[in-house]
Amino acid sequence: MSVLKRIVFFWIGEDVGLPSLLVASIRHHMPRGLEVIQLSDTATPRVHGTTRYVSLNLSPAIMVARLEAYSALRIAEPTLYLDADMLVVRPFDLPALAVNEIGVTPRTRRDDGLIQEAGEQPMFPEFRGRTLREVMPYIYSFVYASSEALFVRQLELLRAMPAAFRAWFGDQVTLKEALASEPFTAREFDADRYNRTVKTSAEYEDACASGDPPCILHFKGAEAKRVMAEVGATMRPSGRRRHWWPWRT
């Protein structure tokens, strides 16, 4: 029996193409009994294949809205929160968590770099000369928890921060702060296995060709989103479940 009980994603917008691919990939590879929950505002359509669709009145600030949605979902079982621009590549399960333990993927060299380039007008002057790994050591597209308490705490922290963080970076910055204090502890998972970043078509092909491919791919950035859409355009039926999937299985 699987330890992981549900996957949750947050999405706002009329175009649900990307999250539809995420859900199709979950349904193809993961157990039939796994719950898939969509968290959205009241104007976003439901994604086909979801177990539950939760529509909420949310803040117009996107970072606040996501944490409002996450904290509003009451859970008491192992639950994985993924970004909508991800694909499940192969079946997987996750281990049980201790009380107040949070599963995260540390930022790798692939996901690091200066937050602001030299000469760039700083939106966040406190980040000048600092790297992503210094300020945001965990990649927020993978958070594994058994309670909504982390998100409640993050929301409290974010609402006390300058307005710029409510539009950008607020989720990751408050994750670092929350995990640095009681009662939470971080349990690190291999990012190359559970949160492999894909930025180009070549990186996508390389990940798929691996003898031990990742469980989850994250299509990060504008070019990667185009790659994900192109992958969706070439999908084929994969058996009686009537989902579409690009890889032969």
C-alpha positions, 0 to 999 in steps of 0.5 A: 500500500502506498504511503503517499495519499495525494498530490496537490497542485495550484493553478490560476487561469483559463488555460489549463493546458499545462496542469492537464498534462500534469494530471494525465501523467499522474494518472498514467503512472501512479496508483488509481487510488491516489487523490489528485486535488486542484486548488484554484480561484473561482474563475479557473476551470476544473482540470479533467482527471482531478479527484477534487476541485477546490475553488477559493476566493484568493488574494490577487497577489500570487504568492499570497494566493498560493499559500492561502490555498495550501493552508485552507486544505486540511490534511492529515496524511502524506501529501505532495504539493507540485507545481503545475508545470511538471510531469510524472515520468515514472511510478514512485512512492515516498516514505512516511514523515515524522511529526512536523517533518517536511520533505523538500528538494535542495537547490542543485547547481542546475538551479543556482545562480545570481538572483540579479545580474550585474547592473540590473535594477534591483527589485530586491536590493537585499539580494544584491550579489547573492545566489539563489541557493543562499537565499532560497535553498529549497525548490518550492515546486516539491513540498511533502507534508502531512499537515497544513501547518507549514503553509499557515506559518508561511502565510503569516510570515509572508503577510508581514513582508514587503509587498514585493515578496507577495508577487515573487519569491515569497513562497521560497523565502518563507519556506527557508525561514519556517524550516529554520524554526520550531516545530518544523524540520526539513527532510531532504529528497534528491532533486535530480530524482524528484524535482529534475529541472528541464530548461531546454529540449536537449535537457528534456531528451537527456533526462528521458534517455537516462538509464535511471530517469527522474520520477518528476520533471519540472519544466522551468522557464518560458522555453521549457514551457514551450517544450512541455507544450510540444511534448503534449502535442505529440502524445498518443493514447496509452491503453484503456485509461485513455490518457495521453503520454509521450513515452513508450511504456 
